[in-house]
Amino acid sequence: MSENVGRRKFLLSGAVVGAGALVTACTSNEPVAEQSAASQQPQPAATGGNDQPGKTVRVGFSAPAADHGWIAAIAKNAEATAKQYSDIEYVPVEPTNDINQQISAVESLIQQKVDVLVLLPNDGEQLNQVARQAMDAGIPVVNLDRIFPDKLSYRTWIGGDNYGMGVAAGHYIGSKLKQNNVSDPVILEIQGIATLPLTQERSKGFEDALKTYGYSVTARQDAQFTVESGTEVATNLLQAHSKIDAIWNHDDDQGVGVLAAIKEASRNEFFMVGGAGSANAMREIQSGSSVLEATVTYSPTMASSAIKLARLIAQGKGMSDLVEHQVPQSITLASETITKENVEQYLPLGFES
């Protein structure tokens, strides 16, 4: 998993400086005269010097229970990345889907006085207050994925582009239907947990993208991010619609159940787009014989990046490839579309559902 993380790096926009001499001039603490002399010589490119051992820091980690492929990958990536650094003391707490238990677990990390906390909340709204407690206690919080509504409750947020995820799915479906001259198509949307802001953002992006083609969602239903619900919801939608042109399923984990229902019903008159980028979904795409033609990424490698960011924050460092001295307040990963044409490139980054 660590090799995958190394290849992935951070997906940032507008933060790349091309010339080594310019980076040196902007970030060096040397006197101006010394900088001028040094700048006349070829300067090495940034090499990730922040990876060199520094002050030992205790990194607390809390996330929901790993009963879902994506969440399991989050936990594995966080732990694997923490193990790469001799100066990280990794302090995970028991994962749980119970809000009150997660609050108690985070409170225990505050009492242990960890140096920094990486927190993926079951629900950002409901864990907002305990995250604020950590910040008020002087413990920086790296908010992973599900965002806290109060910006005073986290030092840095890192997560996927939920709106962009919907946009990517909408453009794939809309452009293909338009190219095939399909008018008034039946487009179905299978959400995750409908009450979560991230789900609502995905739906909004999907809706907005489809509008650019003159299309709209015919029917929408949530499937709770589980295989069982995916099967149940897909079965109901297939029975309710004798003709379907396209389906967007928000989550590749629940997509295992969605695909099972589709195969059971022997339906293949439509195509489908998934979400997150699981290895299972990628293999379906690679086969060329599945209704699943694409998936849009929401990579759990964000947990690896969160651990790296937490370490830098606790050590008082910035990101070596950026000019600024501090880690950014917000980092949004790009949502990428995986198809048969590029699936080989993404397979090593996939997680098992």
C-alpha positions in Angstrom: 0.0 0.0 0.0 2.9 2.4 0.7 4.1 2.2 -2.9 0.6 3.2 -4.1 0.7 6.2 -1.8 4.1 7.3 -3.1 2.8 7.3 -6.7 -0.4 9.0 -5.7 1.0 12.2 -4.0 -1.3 15.1 -3.5 -3.7 16.3 -6.2 -3.5 20.0 -5.8 -4.3 22.8 -8.3 -2.5 26.0 -8.7 0.3 25.2 -6.3 3.2 24.0 -8.5 6.4 26.0 -8.9 8.5 24.8 -11.9 11.9 26.3 -11.5 14.2 25.0 -8.8 16.0 28.4 -8.5 12.6 30.1 -7.9 11.7 27.7 -5.1 15.1 28.3 -3.5 14.7 32.1 -3.7 11.2 32.0 -2.2 11.8 29.6 0.6 15.4 29.8 1.7 16.4 31.4 5.0 19.9 32.3 3.6 20.9 36.0 3.3 20.0 37.6 -0.1 23.7 37.7 -1.2 24.2 34.0 -0.5 20.9 33.2 -2.3 22.1 35.1 -5.4 25.4 33.2 -5.5 23.6 29.9 -5.0 21.0 30.6 -7.6 23.7 30.8 -10.3 24.3 27.1 -9.9 21.8 24.4 -10.9 19.4 23.8 -8.1 18.0 20.3 -7.3 14.3 19.7 -7.6 12.2 19.2 -4.4 12.9 15.7 -3.1 10.5 15.4 -0.2 12.9 16.5 2.5 10.1 16.6 4.9 10.2 12.8 5.0 13.5 13.0 6.9 13.0 12.0 10.6 12.1 14.9 12.9 10.5 15.5 16.3 8.5 12.4 17.4 4.8 13.1 17.4 1.8 11.2 18.7 -0.9 10.9 16.0 -4.3 9.9 17.2 -6.7 8.3 14.7 -10.4 7.7 14.8 -12.8 6.4 12.1 -16.0 4.4 11.7 -16.0 0.6 11.8 -14.3 -1.1 8.9 -17.4 -3.0 7.7 -17.2 -1.4 4.3 -14.4 -1.8 1.8 -13.7 1.9 1.4 -13.6 2.5 5.2 -11.4 -0.6 5.7 -9.0 0.8 3.1 -9.0 4.2 5.0 -7.9 2.4 8.2 -5.3 0.3 6.4 -3.8 3.3 4.5 -3.6 5.4 7.6 -1.8 2.7 9.6 0.6 1.7 6.7 1.6 5.4 6.2 2.2 5.9 10.0 4.5 2.9 10.0 6.7 4.5 7.3 7.8 7.2 9.7 10.1 6.5 12.7 9.0 9.8 14.2 5.3 8.9 14.4 3.8 7.2 17.4 0.4 6.0 16.0 -2.5 6.0 18.5 -5.6 4.6 16.9 -8.8 4.0 18.9 -11.4 1.3 18.4 -13.4 2.0 15.2 -17.2 2.2 15.8 -20.4 3.2 14.0 -21.9 4.4 17.2 -21.8 8.2 17.4 -21.5 8.3 21.2 -18.8 5.7 21.3 -16.8 7.6 18.7 -17.2 10.8 20.8 -15.9 8.9 23.9 -13.0 7.5 21.9 -12.0 11.0 20.7 -12.3 12.3 24.2 -9.9 9.6 25.4 -7.4 10.8 22.8 -7.8 14.4 24.1 -7.1 13.1 27.6 -4.0 11.3 26.4 -2.8 14.6 25.0 -1.9 13.4 21.5 0.0 15.9 19.4 -2.4 15.8 16.5 -5.7 14.0 15.7 -6.8 12.6 12.4 -10.6 12.2 12.5 -13.0 10.7 10.1 -16.3 11.2 11.8 -19.4 9.0 11.3 -21.2 12.3 11.0 -19.5 15.7 10.9 -22.4 17.5 12.4 -22.7 15.2 15.4 -18.9 15.1 16.1 -18.3 18.8 15.5 -18.3 19.6 19.3 -15.8 17.0 20.3 -13.5 18.0 17.5 -13.8 21.6 18.7 -12.8 20.4 22.2 -9.6 18.9 20.7 -8.8 22.2 18.9 -9.5 24.2 22.1 -7.2 21.9 24.0 -4.4 22.8 21.5 -4.6 19.5 19.6 -4.8 20.2 15.8 -7.5 18.2 14.1 -7.0 16.9 10.5 -10.6 16.4 9.4 -10.8 13.5 7.0 -13.6 13.3 4.4 -16.8 14.0 6.3 -16.4 17.7 7.1 -17.2 19.5 10.4 -19.6 22.5 9.9 -17.5 24.7 12.2 -14.1 25.7 10.8 -12.9 26.2 14.3 -13.2 22.4 14.8 -10.4 21.5 12.5 -6.9 22.8 11.4 -7.0 21.1 8.0 -9.6 19.3 6.0 -8.7 16.7 3.3 -11.2 14.8 1.3 -12.6 13.9 -2.1 -14.6 16.2 -4.4 -18.1 15.0 -3.9 -19.7 17.6 -6.2 -17.0 16.9 -8.8 -17.7 13.2 -8.5 -21.3 13.8 -9.5 -20.2 16.1 -12.3 -17.8 13.5 -13.7 -20.6 10.8 -13.6 -23.1 13.2 -15.2 -20.7 14.2 -18.0 -19.9 10.6 -18.8 -23.6 9.6 -18.9 -24.8 12.8 -20.6 -22.1 12.8 -23.3 -22.6 9.1 -24.2 -26.4 9.5 -24.4 -26.1 12.6 -26.5 -23.7 11.0 -28.9 -26.1 8.1 -29.3 -28.9 10.7 -30.0 -31.0 9.4 -27.0 -33.9 11.7 -26.3 -35.8 11.7 -23.0 -33.6 9.0 -21.4 -34.4 7.0 -18.3 -31.5 7.8 -15.9 -31.5 6.3 -12.5 -29.4 7.3 -9.5 -28.5 5.1 -6.5 -27.2 7.2 -3.6 -25.4 6.2 -0.5 -26.7 7.7 2.7 -29.2 10.4 1.6 -28.9 12.5 4.7 -25.2 13.0 4.5 -24.0 16.3 3.0 -21.5 14.4 0.8 -24.3 12.4 -0.8 -26.3 15.6 -1.4 -23.2 17.2 -3.0 -22.8 14.2 -5.3 -26.4 14.4 -6.4 -26.2 18.1 -7.0 -23.1 17.7 -9.2 -24.8 14.9 -11.1 -27.9 16.9 -11.6 -26.0 20.0 -12.7 -23.9 18.1 -15.3 -26.9 16.3 -16.8 -28.6 19.7 -17.2 -25.9 20.8 -19.7 -27.1 18.0 -22.0 -30.8 18.7 -21.4 -31.3 15.6 -19.3 -32.5 15.0 -15.7 -32.7 12.1 -13.2 -35.8 10.0 -13.7 -35.6 8.3 -10.3 -33.3 8.4 -7.3 -33.1 6.1 -4.2 -30.5 5.7 -1.5 -28.9 2.4 -0.6 -27.0 3.1 2.6 -23.5 2.2 1.3 -24.2 -1.6 1.9 -24.2 -4.5 -0.4 -27.5 -5.8 0.9 -29.2 -2.4 0.4 -27.6 -2.1 -3.0 -29.2 -5.4 -4.0 -32.6 -4.4 -2.6 -32.7 -0.9 -4.1 -31.5 -2.0 -7.5 -34.1 -4.8 -7.6 -36.9 -2.4 -6.8 -35.7 0.1 -9.5 -35.3 -2.6 -12.1 -38.8 -3.8 -11.4 -40.2 -0.3 -11.6 -38.6 0.6 -14.9 -39.0 -1.7 -17.9 -36.6 0.4 -19.9 -33.4 2.1 -18.5 -30.8 4.0 -20.4 -28.2 4.7 -17.7 -27.5 4.3 -13.9 -25.2 6.1 -11.7 -24.4 4.3 -8.5 -22.6 6.5 -5.9 -20.6 3.8 -4.2 -18.7 0.7 -5.6 -19.1 -1.2 -2.3 -22.9 -1.1 -2.5 -22.3 -1.6 -6.3 -21.5 -5.2 -5.6 -25.1 -5.6 -4.6 -26.4 -3.5 -7.4 -24.5 -5.6 -10.0 -25.8 -8.8 -8.4 -29.4 -7.6 -8.8 -28.7 -6.6 -12.4 -27.3 -10.0 -13.3 -30.1 -11.7 -11.5 -32.6 -9.8 -13.5 -30.7 -10.5 -16.8 -30.9 -6.8 -17.7 -28.2 -5.2 -20.0 -30.0 -2.6 -22.1 -28.3 0.2 -20.2 -24.8 1.2 -19.0 -23.7 2.1 -15.5 -21.2 4.3 -13.8 -19.9 3.6 -10.3 -18.2 5.6 -7.6 -15.1 5.5 -5.5 -12.8 3.3 -7.6 -12.8 -0.2 -6.0 -10.7 -3.0 -7.5 -13.9 -5.0 -8.0 -15.4 -2.3 -10.1 -12.2 -1.9 -12.1 -12.1 -5.6 -12.9 -15.8 -5.3 -14.1 -14.8 -2.4 -16.3 -11.7 -4.2 -17.6 -13.8 -7.3 -18.6 -15.6 -5.3 -21.2 -18.7 -7.6 -20.7 -20.3 -5.7 -17.8 -22.9 -3.0 -17.8 -20.4 -1.1 -15.6 -18.4 1.0 -18.0 -16.8 3.5 -15.7 -16.3 4.6 -12.1 -15.3 8.0 -10.7 -12.7 8.1 -8.0 -13.0 8.9 -4.4 -9.8 7.4 -3.2 -9.2 6.1 0.3 -5.5 7.1 -0.2 -6.7 10.4 1.3 -6.1 8.7 4.7 -2.4 8.3 3.8 -2.2 11.9 2.9 -4.0 12.9 6.1 -1.4 11.1 8.2 1.4 12.9 6.3 -0.3 16.2 6.8 -0.9 15.5 10.6 2.8 14.8 11.0 3.9 18.0 9.2 1.4 20.1 11.3 2.6 18.6 14.6 6.2 19.2 13.6 5.5 22.8 12.5 6.4 22.1 8.9 4.8 23.1 5.6 4.5 21.1 2.4 7.9 21.0 0.7 6.5 21.4 -2.8 4.6 24.6 -1.8 6.0 28.1 -1.3 3.9 28.7 1.9 5.3 27.8 5.3 2.1 26.2 6.6 0.1 23.2 5.6 -3.1 24.4 3.7 -6.4 24.7 5.5 -8.2 22.6 2.8 -7.1 20.0 0.3 -9.6 18.6 -2.2 -8.6 15.5 -4.2 -9.5 15.4 -7.9 -12.3 13.1 -9.0 -11.1 11.1 -12.0 -13.0 9.0 -14.4 -11.8 5.4 -14.8 -12.8 3.6 -18.1 -11.6 0.6 -20.0 -9.0 2.8 -21.7 -7.2 3.8 -18.5 -8.2 1.1 -15.9 -4.7 -0.5 -16.0 -3.2 2.7 -14.6 -5.7 2.8 -11.7 -5.9 -0.9 -10.7 -2.9 -0.7 -8.3 -4.8 2.0 -6.3 -8.1 0.0 -6.1 -9.5 -1.3 -2.8 -11.3 -4.6 -2.4 -15.0 -4.4 -1.7 
